[in-house]
Amino acid sequence: MKKLIKIFVACALTLAACTEARAAEPEYFRWIGEADKAVAAKDWDRALQCYDAAMKSEPDNANNVLVLGNLGMVQYYAGRDSLALETLTKAHVMAPKSTTLLLNRGKVLADMGRYDDAVADFTQVLDIDSVNTGALFNRGYIRLRKGDNDGAEADLLKYSQLAPDDLNSISSLAVLYSNTDRFKEAIPFYDKLIEKRPNGDAYAARAFCKLTLEDLTGASEDISEGLKIDPNNGELYYARAYLNHLRYLDEDAKADAKRAEEFGVEKERIKMLFQ
């Protein structure tokens, strides 16, 4: 689930100043500062040591739930998913209404392949904050992968209304409509995607939509523009093979199919073109 939106927890804790200074505070803040530096340097082992030292220096500090949440994410960044899940769950028990903790735990669960549990966490976030963009996108993305097209569409459309220029939203809705054979609805999203970040894959995807809608001229133009940007894109050659096949230019279609295979398109997909 690497395409999921990355939910980063703030490493620098915002801690309210107390009216009475306590002897343990300087050490506590020193460890937090060292942890922040380690996180910025991606020195996960050092960050883990510093967060642990901070909590041990002042175990009753109310801010330790924030430190524990940061600790869990550092464990996750260090590749210790199971330990991160355990830590974030412990923090969640301490602060059950924290949307940040639920979002981060959902991300960890999703990357562990526990999609139903991740969806449950994102749903809890939305029960607390119905317009939380992180939860909307991630739940929508998981639903899309699991084939829950209606649920995915509801989440992703709401997300797109809140973040209309976000490329994750645009590309996910384009894929959703393409996968459900709603090619006319997909094309405007590919238009936006190409306008904001033109690339070979987007041109190829829009070309396939146009081919399905029998707009051969439009598809040909997309393929040509895409190849100018990415001349080694297998999907574009695959699309042109299909276009030439529809035009009964079988030799040209076979030549493009061969190029598509050379650039990574699976043989089974290519065979389907000529069946």
Rosetta blueprint (number, residue, H / E / L):
1 M L
2 K L
3 K L
4 L L
5 I L
6 K L
7 I L
8 F L
9 V L
10 A L
11 C L
12 A L
13 L L
14 T L
15 L L
16 A L
17 A L
18 C L
19 T L
20 E L
21 A L
22 R L
23 A L
24 A L
25 E H
26 P H
27 E H
28 Y H
29 F H
30 R H
31 W H
32 I H
33 G H
34 E H
35 A H
36 D H
37 K H
38 A H
39 V H
40 A H
41 A L
42 K L
43 D L
44 W H
45 D H
46 R H
47 A H
48 L H
49 Q H
50 C H
51 Y H
52 D H
53 A H
54 A H
55 M H
56 K H
57 S H
58 E L
59 P L
60 D L
61 N L
62 A L
63 N L
64 N H
65 V H
66 L H
67 V H
68 L H
69 G H
70 N H
71 L H
72 G H
73 M H
74 V H
75 Q H
76 Y H
77 Y H
78 A L
79 G L
80 R L
81 D H
82 S H
83 L H
84 A H
85 L H
86 E H
87 T H
88 L H
89 T H
90 K H
91 A H
92 H H
93 V H
94 M H
95 A L
96 P L
97 K L
98 S L
99 T H
100 T H
101 L H
102 L H
103 L H
104 N H
105 R H
106 G H
107 K H
108 V H
109 L H
110 A H
111 D H
112 M L
113 G L
114 R L
115 Y H
116 D H
117 D H
118 A H
119 V H
120 A H
121 D H
122 F H
123 T H
124 Q H
125 V H
126 L H
127 D H
128 I H
129 D L
130 S L
131 V L
132 N L
133 T H
134 G H
135 A H
136 L H
137 F H
138 N H
139 R H
140 G H
141 Y H
142 I H
143 R H
144 L H
145 R H
146 K H
147 G L
148 D L
149 N H
150 D H
151 G H
152 A H
153 E H
154 A H
155 D H
156 L H
157 L H
158 K H
159 Y H
160 S H
161 Q H
162 L H
163 A L
164 P L
165 D L
166 D L
167 L H
168 N H
169 S H
170 I H
171 S H
172 S H
173 L H
174 A H
175 V H
176 L H
177 Y H
178 S H
179 N H
180 T L
181 D L
182 R L
183 F H
184 K H
185 E H
186 A H
187 I H
188 P H
189 F H
190 Y H
191 D H
192 K H
193 L H
194 I H
195 E H
196 K H
197 R L
198 P L
199 N L
200 G H
201 D H
202 A H
203 Y H
204 A H
205 A H
206 R H
207 A H
208 F H
209 C H
210 K H
211 L H
212 T H
213 L L
214 E L
215 D L
216 L H
217 T H
218 G H
219 A H
220 S H
221 E H
222 D H
223 I H
224 S H
225 E H
226 G H
227 L H
228 K H
229 I H
230 D L
231 P L
232 N L
233 N L
234 G H
235 E H
236 L H
237 Y H
238 Y H
239 A H
240 R H
241 A H
242 Y H
243 L H
244 N H
245 H H
246 L H
247 R L
248 Y L
249 L L
250 D H
251 E H
252 D H
253 A H
254 K H
255 A H
256 D H
257 A H
258 K H
259 R H
260 A H
261 E H
262 E H
263 F L
264 G L
265 V L
266 E L
267 K H
268 E H
269 R H
270 I H
271 K H
272 M H
273 L H
274 F L
275 Q L
